[in-house]
Amino acid sequence: MKLFARKVLLILIQVIISTPIFAHDWPMWRYDAERTASSPEQLPAELYLQWTRHYSPREMVWDDPLN
């Protein structure tokens, strides 16, 4: 019985792993494998700012600006 349960579990894991992954759900640099940067999704009519980041002022790391 234990051997049967292991076989069923392995088959179930293989089925779950081999399910197709759709491109629009998978983030990738420039949208797809061809790096086209073109998605079939449409932007909403009104866009809004979702987040911002404020950085501290830059500090000089060394004295010689040419080096």
Summary of the structure (lengths in Angstrom):
residues: 67
radius of gyration: 24.9
end to end distance: 72.6
largest distance: 75.3
contacts: 63
relative contact order: 0.07
helix: 28%
strand: 0%
